């Protein structure tokens, strides 16, 4: 597994998303989730991304326990108050964020390497950034903002970049190229990409009737997006001898981002994603064709209101 740099940390090009650990949405048993984490370690993955709201703290607790003693980078997110509300409610006041970050550290059994505020609106990024940056070295080594759940988060992302946060997480993939292209154009070494597979549409495991986070995607969007994939993307992947998932991850890794956080529910899925980290970006002509694809289909595909998750 190749490495890149994120706020002075060496991180694997592929990171494992922790929503599958300890969360009822994915319905993985603890044993299945632990096998997935062990497979990630075997593959050389050292970046594990979670959030306090995943499983209402259970994801952090399990990952903290299973990763203890391993040389890994743990990223977590705070900003959804599930302690005082039955339905997690976004809160970004410093008093709450500091308290929630301390609770996360307790569950993890260590200070997180990266602490991000979770799905903040642009005004919350601007208001919170000075306090957040003051927590470097205290609550976490690096601080940032994980943007969503909507995919089009241009204002939020620009606010985070302009504020000088260490890490910015956002959706970017072949079918959702904006506003990620703008963030990449502006530069910065702290770009973390999520949903590289467009919530399963860019894989050979496409399921129109999912029961996990993909069920949050509009069915109409998934049908339109899958038609584009089968007609225009799948032939390009086959041309290079890659699966759709590998092609999707290679697309993202062809840009100067720090890491791609994937959602996998089985070791073989993780192996498939990991194979994309081989130091060979997509050929220039493929990148040009995918940019042209976006020019033709972007307006239609941008109609998706959510990435299908937090």
Backbone torsions as a table, in degrees:
resi	resn	phi	psi	omega
1	UNK	NA	123.3	179.7
2	UNK	-76.7	157.7	-177.4
3	UNK	-118.8	153.2	170.7
4	UNK	-131.9	177.1	-175.5
5	UNK	-109.2	134.9	176.5
6	UNK	-134.5	111.9	-178.8
7	UNK	43.5	48.1	177.0
8	UNK	83.8	-1.8	179.1
9	UNK	-102.3	140.6	174.5
10	UNK	-87.5	115.8	-176.7
11	UNK	-120.9	148.7	177.7
12	UNK	-65.9	147.6	179.6
13	UNK	-62.3	-27.6	176.3
14	UNK	-111.3	129.0	174.5
15	UNK	-113.6	154.9	179.3
16	UNK	-99.8	125.2	176.1
17	UNK	-77.1	130.3	-172.5
18	UNK	-88.6	5.9	178.8
19	UNK	-64.3	-24.1	-179.3
20	UNK	-77.3	-10.6	-178.1
21	UNK	-97.9	121.2	174.5
22	UNK	72.6	13.2	-177.4
23	UNK	-108.0	135.8	178.7
24	UNK	-68.8	-24.2	-176.6
25	UNK	-61.8	-39.3	-177.2
26	UNK	-91.4	-18.8	174.6
27	UNK	58.2	32.5	171.9
28	UNK	-83.6	137.6	173.6
29	UNK	-70.4	162.4	177.9
30	UNK	-60.2	-37.2	179.4
31	UNK	-64.1	-42.9	178.8
32	UNK	-65.7	-42.0	179.9
33	UNK	-65.4	-38.0	179.7
34	UNK	-67.9	-37.2	175.9
35	UNK	-61.3	-37.1	178.7
36	UNK	-65.5	-43.8	178.9
37	UNK	-64.8	-42.1	178.6
38	UNK	-63.8	-38.4	177.4
39	UNK	-64.2	-39.5	177.7
40	UNK	-59.5	-45.8	179.1
41	UNK	-62.5	-41.4	179.3
42	UNK	-62.3	-33.1	-178.4
43	UNK	-81.7	-4.8	-179.4
44	UNK	90.6	9.5	176.3
45	UNK	-73.7	127.9	-179.6
46	UNK	-122.9	0.5	178.3
47	UNK	-106.2	121.6	179.7
48	UNK	-123.7	120.0	-176.6
49	UNK	-109.6	129.4	179.3
50	UNK	-139.7	-167.6	176.9
51	UNK	-157.8	152.8	-178.0
52	UNK	-64.7	-29.2	-176.3
53	UNK	-78.2	-16.1	179.6
54	UNK	-67.6	113.3	-177.6
55	UNK	65.9	19.6	-177.8
56	UNK	51.7	51.3	176.3
57	UNK	97.9	-15.0	-174.1
58	UNK	-69.9	-34.7	178.2
59	UNK	-61.0	-46.5	178.4
60	UNK	-62.0	-43.9	-177.9
61	UNK	-60.4	-47.3	-178.3
62	UNK	-68.9	-44.8	179.4
63	UNK	-63.2	-40.6	177.8
64	UNK	-59.8	-39.8	-179.7
65	UNK	-70.4	-46.7	-174.2
66	UNK	-74.2	-25.5	-176.9
67	UNK	-97.3	-1.1	-179.6
68	UNK	-59.4	130.7	179.5
69	UNK	90.1	-7.6	178.6
70	UNK	-97.8	146.3	179.1
71	UNK	-84.9	86.7	-174.9
72	UNK	-130.9	165.8	176.1
73	UNK	-109.5	121.0	180.0
74	UNK	-110.2	126.9	175.5
75	UNK	-112.9	134.0	174.3
76	UNK	-134.8	169.1	-174.0
77	UNK	-133.5	144.1	176.5
78	UNK	-132.8	159.2	179.7
79	UNK	139.9	-11.6	173.0
80	UNK	-104.8	114.3	-179.0
81	UNK	-84.7	101.8	175.6
82	UNK	-104.3	0.8	-179.5
83	UNK	-79.8	-37.1	-172.8
84	UNK	-112.9	-2.4	-179.4
85	UNK	-131.8	140.9	177.5
86	UNK	-64.1	-43.8	174.4
87	UNK	-97.0	121.4	-179.1
88	UNK	-50.0	128.3	-175.0
89	UNK	-121.4	133.3	-177.3
90	UNK	-68.4	131.3	178.0
91	UNK	-141.0	130.6	-177.5
92	UNK	-129.5	19.5	174.9
93	UNK	-73.3	138.8	-175.0
94	UNK	-54.1	-38.0	-179.6
95	UNK	-59.7	-45.6	179.5
96	UNK	-67.8	-45.5	-177.6
97	UNK	-59.9	-43.0	179.1
98	UNK	-63.6	-41.6	178.2
99	UNK	-65.0	-44.9	-178.8
100	UNK	-65.3	-37.8	178.8
101	UNK	-64.2	-38.1	177.6
102	UNK	-65.1	-39.1	177.1
103	UNK	-64.4	-38.7	176.8
104	UNK	-61.6	-44.9	179.8
105	UNK	-61.0	-37.5	177.2
106	UNK	-61.2	-46.1	-178.2
107	UNK	-67.9	-39.5	179.9
108	UNK	-71.9	-22.7	-175.9
109	UNK	76.0	17.9	-178.6
110	UNK	-171.1	163.5	172.8
111	UNK	-73.5	133.0	177.3
112	UNK	-66.6	150.5	176.4
113	UNK	-73.1	-37.3	-178.9
114	UNK	-129.1	128.7	176.4
115	UNK	-119.6	123.3	-179.8
116	UNK	-122.6	146.0	170.2
117	UNK	-79.0	143.3	-163.8
118	UNK	-103.3	111.1	177.1
119	UNK	56.7	50.3	-179.7
120	UNK	-81.0	144.6	168.0
121	UNK	-69.9	166.4	-173.9
122	UNK	-59.3	-41.0	-177.8
123	UNK	-66.6	-32.3	177.1
124	UNK	-69.0	-36.4	176.4
125	UNK	-60.3	-48.1	-177.0
126	UNK	-64.6	-42.2	-178.1
127	UNK	-72.1	-34.9	-173.6
128	UNK	-86.7	-25.6	-172.4
129	UNK	-53.2	-47.1	-179.7
130	UNK	-59.1	-43.6	178.2
131	UNK	-65.0	-43.9	-176.7
132	UNK	-61.3	-44.8	-179.3
133	UNK	-64.8	-28.8	178.3
134	UNK	-70.8	-13.5	-179.0
135	UNK	-90.1	-3.2	177.6
136	UNK	-57.5	130.1	179.7
137	UNK	85.2	-8.3	178.7
138	UNK	-110.5	-67.3	178.3
139	UNK	-81.7	-28.2	-179.6
140	UNK	-163.9	164.0	176.8
141	UNK	-71.8	-40.4	-177.9
142	UNK	-129.4	153.4	-178.5
143	UNK	-130.4	155.6	-178.3
144	UNK	-169.3	-164.0	-179.3
145	UNK	-136.6	130.0	173.9
146	UNK	-101.3	118.9	-168.6
147	UNK	-98.6	141.6	178.8
148	UNK	154.0	-162.3	-2.8
149	UNK	-72.9	-12.7	176.3
150	UNK	-64.3	154.1	179.0
151	UNK	-85.3	-30.2	-178.2
152	UNK	-92.8	98.0	-173.2
153	UNK	-126.2	44.4	-176.0
154	UNK	-59.6	-51.3	-177.4
155	UNK	-62.1	-42.5	-179.8
156	UNK	-63.9	-43.7	-179.1
157	UNK	-66.6	-41.8	178.3
158	UNK	-64.8	-37.7	177.5
159	UNK	-62.2	-41.3	-179.8
160	UNK	-67.4	-42.4	179.4
161	UNK	-66.7	-43.3	-179.6
162	UNK	-67.0	-28.5	178.9
163	UNK	-76.6	-12.2	178.6
164	UNK	79.2	29.2	176.2
165	UNK	-69.5	152.8	-174.8
166	UNK	-73.9	-33.0	-174.2
167	UNK	-137.8	139.1	175.3
168	UNK	-133.3	122.0	180.0
169	UNK	-106.9	136.3	-176.6
170	UNK	-156.6	164.1	176.8
171	UNK	-80.9	132.9	176.7
172	UNK	-155.8	123.3	177.1
173	UNK	-160.4	178.5	-176.5
174	UNK	-56.5	-35.7	-176.4
175	UNK	-93.7	-6.5	-179.8
176	UNK	-141.2	74.2	-171.9
177	UNK	-86.6	-18.5	176.5
178	UNK	-109.9	143.3	4.7
179	UNK	-91.5	12.3	-176.9
180	UNK	-55.4	-38.9	179.9
181	UNK	-59.7	-36.4	179.6
182	UNK	-68.5	-40.1	178.2
183	UNK	-63.1	-42.9	179.7
184	UNK	-65.6	-39.7	179.5
185	UNK	-61.2	-37.5	-178.6
186	UNK	-74.6	-17.8	173.6
187	UNK	84.2	-178.1	-175.7
188	UNK	115.5	138.4	-175.1
189	UNK	-88.3	2.5	-173.5
190	UNK	-106.5	35.0	-176.9
191	UNK	-91.7	120.5	178.0
192	UNK	-112.9	126.8	-177.8
193	UNK	-104.3	137.4	173.2
194	UNK	-121.6	165.2	179.0
195	UNK	55.4	49.5	179.2
196	UNK	-66.5	-19.8	-177.5
197	UNK	-97.0	11.3	-178.7
198	UNK	52.7	46.2	178.5
199	UNK	56.3	44.3	174.7
200	UNK	93.2	-13.8	-179.0
201	UNK	-67.4	-31.7	179.8
202	UNK	-95.7	45.0	174.7
203	UNK	-139.5	166.7	174.9
204	UNK	-84.1	4.1	179.1
205	UNK	-106.2	23.2	-175.7
206	UNK	-54.2	132.0	-179.4
207	UNK	-134.2	119.1	-177.7
208	UNK	-77.1	-12.3	-179.1
209	UNK	-127.7	61.0	-177.2
210	UNK	-74.1	162.1	177.8
211	UNK	-113.2	-5.0	-179.3
212	UNK	-100.4	-150.5	-174.9
213	UNK	-58.5	-24.2	-178.7
214	UNK	-65.6	-21.0	178.9
215	UNK	-66.1	-14.5	179.3
216	UNK	-80.5	-10.5	176.9
217	UNK	-79.6	140.4	175.0
218	UNK	-62.2	133.8	-178.9
219	UNK	-59.8	-39.7	-179.2
220	UNK	-60.9	-41.4	179.6
221	UNK	-65.4	-42.1	-178.8
222	UNK	-62.2	-39.0	178.8
223	UNK	-65.5	-45.4	179.1
224	UNK	-63.2	-46.1	-177.6
225	UNK	-64.6	-41.8	-178.8
226	UNK	-66.1	-35.0	177.8
227	UNK	-62.1	-40.9	177.5
228	UNK	-64.5	-42.0	-179.1
229	UNK	-61.8	-49.3	-176.4
230	UNK	-66.5	-33.0	-177.1
231	UNK	-82.9	-36.8	-168.9
232	UNK	-123.2	-25.7	-176.0
233	UNK	-97.0	-45.2	-178.2
234	UNK	-56.2	-41.8	177.6
235	UNK	-61.3	-33.0	178.9
236	UNK	-69.3	-40.8	178.0
237	UNK	-62.8	-44.1	-180.0
238	UNK	-63.5	-34.4	179.5
239	UNK	-59.0	-31.5	-179.3
240	UNK	-99.9	1.6	-179.7
241	UNK	71.1	31.6	-177.8
242	UNK	-113.6	151.9	168.8
243	UNK	-72.5	164.5	178.1
244	UNK	-60.7	-41.9	-179.3
245	UNK	-62.9	-42.4	177.9
246	UNK	-64.8	-41.2	179.0
247	UNK	-62.6	-41.9	179.9
248	UNK	-62.5	-42.9	179.9
249	UNK	-69.8	-41.1	178.1
250	UNK	-61.0	-35.1	176.8
251	UNK	-57.1	-49.6	-178.6
252	UNK	-65.5	-41.8	-178.8
253	UNK	-70.1	-9.6	176.0
254	UNK	-76.4	-5.0	179.3
255	UNK	-112.7	160.5	-178.2
256	UNK	-78.6	69.6	173.7
257	UNK	-107.0	162.1	-177.0
258	UNK	-80.2	-40.9	-177.5
259	UNK	-164.9	159.4	177.1
260	UNK	-116.0	118.0	-179.5
261	UNK	-91.8	119.6	-176.8
262	UNK	-107.3	155.1	172.4
263	UNK	-106.2	117.9	178.6
264	UNK	-131.1	144.3	-179.8
265	UNK	-116.0	0.2	179.1
266	UNK	-147.8	149.0	-178.9
267	UNK	-55.6	-37.2	-178.3
268	UNK	-67.3	-31.4	175.3
269	UNK	-64.8	-43.2	-179.0
270	UNK	-65.1	-39.2	176.2
271	UNK	-60.7	-40.5	179.6
272	UNK	-61.9	-47.0	178.3
273	UNK	-63.0	-44.7	-175.6
274	UNK	-61.2	-30.3	-179.8
275	UNK	-63.5	-17.7	179.4
276	UNK	-74.8	-15.7	180.0
277	UNK	-88.6	77.7	-177.1
278	UNK	-126.5	10.2	177.0
279	UNK	80.0	4.1	-179.3
280	UNK	-113.0	103.9	177.9
281	UNK	-69.6	168.4	175.4
282	UNK	-63.8	146.6	177.8
283	UNK	-59.0	151.5	-177.5
284	UNK	-56.5	-40.6	-177.6
285	UNK	-66.3	-30.6	176.1
286	UNK	-68.4	-43.5	179.0
287	UNK	-62.2	-37.8	178.5
288	UNK	-67.0	-39.2	179.5
289	UNK	-69.1	-35.5	178.5
290	UNK	-72.2	-32.4	174.7
291	UNK	-66.9	-40.1	176.8
292	UNK	-65.1	-38.8	175.9
293	UNK	-55.9	-43.8	-179.1
294	UNK	-66.2	-37.8	178.5
295	UNK	-62.0	-35.0	-177.9
296	UNK	-82.4	-36.0	-172.3
297	UNK	-113.0	-6.9	-173.1
298	UNK	-56.8	-41.8	-177.8
299	UNK	-61.2	-39.9	179.6
300	UNK	-73.0	-45.3	-176.3
301	UNK	-71.4	-24.6	179.7
302	UNK	-70.9	-5.0	-178.8
303	UNK	-73.7	-8.7	-179.7
304	UNK	-68.4	122.4	-175.4
305	UNK	-78.8	-16.9	-175.0
306	UNK	-149.1	150.3	177.6
307	UNK	-80.2	-1.7	179.1
308	UNK	85.8	31.2	176.9
309	UNK	169.5	175.5	178.9
310	UNK	-88.8	NA	NA
